[in-house]
Amino acid sequence: MAVVKLGSGYNIGVPPQACSFIEHAGPQAGKPAAAAQNNNLPLLSIVSTGGTIASRIDYRTGSVTSQFDANDILVAIPELAEIAHYRTIPLATILSENMTPAIWQDLARAVHDEIKGGARGVIVTHGTDTMAYSAAALSFMIDSPAPIVFVGSQRSADRPSSDNAMNAVSAAAAATSDLGEVAVVMHDSTNDDRCAIHRGTRVRKMHTSRRDAFRSLGADPVGYVEYPSRTVTLTPGAIRRGERKLALHDNLEPHCGLIQFFPGMSPDILKAYEGYRGLVIAGTGLGHTSTALIPGLRKLSDDGTLVVMTSQCMHGRVCDRVYDTGRDLLAAGVLEGGDLLPEAALVKLMWVLGNEKSPEKAKALMQNDLKGECTRRSAHGL
Amino acid sequence: MDYKALGLVAGIEIHQQLDTKEKLFCHCPTTLREIAEHNGEFSRYLRATVSEMGEIDRAAKEEMKSDRKFLYYAYDTTCLVENDEEPPAPMNEEALSVCLTIGKMFGMTPVPQVHTMRKLVIDGSNTSGFQRTALVALNGTLPNGGQIETICLEEEACQRVKDEVFSLDRLGIPLIEITTSPCMHTPEDVQKVAEYIGMALRSTGKVKRGIGTIRQDVNISIAAGARVEIKGVQELDLIAEVVRREVQRQQSLLEIRDELVKRSAAVTDGGRDVTDLFKDTKSTVLKKAKKIRALVLPGFAGLVGREIQPGRRLGSEMSDYAKKCGVGGIFHTDELPAYGVTAEEVAMLRSHVSAGAQDCVILASGSSEKQAMCAVAQVVVRAKIALSENPVPEETRKMLETGSTAYMRPLPGAARMYPETDVLPVAIDAARWNAVTIPELLTDRADRYVKEYGIDRPYALQLAGSEKLPLFERAVNEGIKAKLAAFTILSTVTELRRDGTDIAKIPDEAYLAAWHAVEKGQAAKEAVPEIFRSIAAGCTFEDSLKKLAPAVSREELEAIVRKIISERSDFVAQKGKGALGPLMGVVMAEVRGSVDGKLVSEVLRKEIDKVSNGK
């Protein structure tokens, strides 16, 4: 069907053969001019990667796609200009399901360069689907004295109720604050009154569509931003500005996998991972697969694949010492992933294997806390 | 008034809630709730976004003048879709079918593929900041020769609880919007067309009934005026009056403009700070204000206060514009001294701002400099319109109680439309369209009742329009006499309601049970009101029947009648047949409604005859 826009603004679909050419429509509204900026305010860099925070209608499918760049965000959200002045770096315009480890590396380098270039903080606009992976990836790849804040929106930017404005304003406030680590800043509840600042390695998208989908698991958020006052409060556990010295470690080993075990899973699936350098398993409960998978896991481990066990429970710590299956998994060479979130474990495994050649040292690194990804104590319940 | 000479042109939009099982874009029921039943609340801000064509709508821009935080009430019958926390479900097929039926009734053409749009509305009444709406059918005809331009299927907005508080129960109920062409030329025409369309909609049996379920928007202009859309006329009887008053308003604004031009009136921007002038004022409004600004309108004296329709002045229009900045309103010297502002203060103000006798001074107060300046700027905008070539601005207005109107926002344009990207288009193919059947119009149905049941036409029309029509149809199908059912529905129930009986407590099943009891001779039709009263008071039908209409056999009745006659033998002897009337009441009281009046009369007549003949 051809879509016809009527004078009233309504669209209707009519068969193309019912349409005839009259004349070309006049020019569409052009790109907005660069937003006005106050250079007396601190410098923030906005690295845009796409996502719902920058989405508009896509005439290919009629759904939304990511089309805005960072300047469009500044034009659309004028309050941002009250907080800082901005350098905008359009890195990608993709929906986050199309992210790759290679783009994480580009992103890490771009963010590193911005901080090196004097940015007081960096805002990364990102689709929410895989934002937690990217935030974890940058957590491992960059040691940063300045905040690196991921932000997105759950409700598309082309709707008046979008959460993009409040999230972006709160992200800018967090990026100019005393924070000194990689974080995700998103709605704390369904209300437009507060955003939570989540540690990049402990955050997970826990709802498909709600504004407050992002939650810190096994830990409290490291801070909050009130809206519209933009007051930032950091918890005592938050890493502060300047605590770390700027460094980039951008190697990643992309040949890593993440699989979720399910009852009756065929051991044949493991064959697909032969030759992989690392494999994370989201096991059941305390960190189990069926006994049927153990020979295949042993073979992977013997052939040099580092197999790390996490739990699909999301909350709590893996312990393969309680049941016999767990003991057998350990004997097969599977490494307990502590309370690592499965996605954070995958990203960490890529980073560890990309930077550490010794299997023993790699195992030790996986079990040590590097960027707040694993805790020594399970202080936090459900 | 000669509306033809004035060039009155009017069209209407009718919004009618559909009585579907589920809402338009989610699977929640379409039930309205009591505010006290809400079990959750949340707060949001809205901001104007650009349209598909890259512009911001002028109406939306106006709503953005103040930064408002909206509060929403949620219920156990609302879901994440109403909360704007989940993408919409596919369009409700039942609702679309009702629209197609109505389209076919008016001889319209369905669109080949229905596309859902987002109509920007950022006054808080929609959590998303837009109303989903889809054009379903085009080009229909009315019996008066007028045209129906479009039928749209829309989602209902939230109910406003108060100020910026909204209730989510109503949000998402399907709404059909029927838009006529500007084909009406007198106030009475408009009312008649609205009545007809309303009747046609009710003929489907698929629309909600009761106050607030149907709303009319009226588009009005006169030749020298401008198109104005008046929203939310709920009572049909007021439509003609609304049209008359709008014509009056447009004419008055034209006259005021001519007078302003004659006086060489002018409007200059800015105004000045007069906060200090009122530091000892007794006016509570001005005392509360942090900043007060005065604006001189040269040549406007007497005209700002002139009535343009009952209860409304040019000053009211200026005040409405100023309210967009969040202020409560403005004062003007045409209405002062009043509201605690003294004559001395007015004189002081006039002299302070050097206002002449022909000048009107506007006072705008606000909680901040910014707010007061915003209010003055808005008054300037409205004053400039008043003396411009087109002194009637194109506006969306809301109806006030008596039929006058207040300014809401500029008329929205096409720029407020954006595709609803989360909803797939729905194709309406020939097979679907051909399968749509047209229901019998309620007026045709009434004619049929006259013919088939011998019910009087006014009565039959009332019945066809009644909410109890389905009950009536069911009763007739079950063998109940049509006149009995009609009488109960139209007369008995009305009387009971007037007495203060809670009719809503009587279920349809009780109506049917009562009628069957009457048909079987278990209760007299005269007992029906008593039985209903008893049910409304909480009794079951069976208990009510037992209590109020204990079964009386013919033999028992004859015995009662004989006893009553013998006790009053002198009276019967004296009156003869004339005793029948007075004794009816006595016997009916004795049998307490459990015997039909006809039977009582028959037995009574027989027994009176016996006594008379025996004499």
Interface residues (C-beta under 8 A of the other chain):
Chain A: M1 V3 K5 L6 G7 S8 G9 Y10 N11 I12 G13 V14 P15 A18 Q28 A29 I57 D58 G62 S63 V64 A76 Q154 R155 S156 A157 D158 R159 P160 S161 S162 A165 M166 S189 T190 N191 D192 D193 T208 S209 R210 R211 P228
Chain B: F42 S43 R44 Y45 L46 R47 A48 T49 V50 S51 E52 M53 G54 E55 A60 D67 K69 L80 N83 D84 E85 E86 P87 V111 P112 Q113 V114 H115 M117 R118 K119 L120 I122 T127 S128 G129 F130 T133 A134 L135 T150 C152 G413 A414 A415 R416 M417 Y418 P419 T421 D422 L424 P425 A427
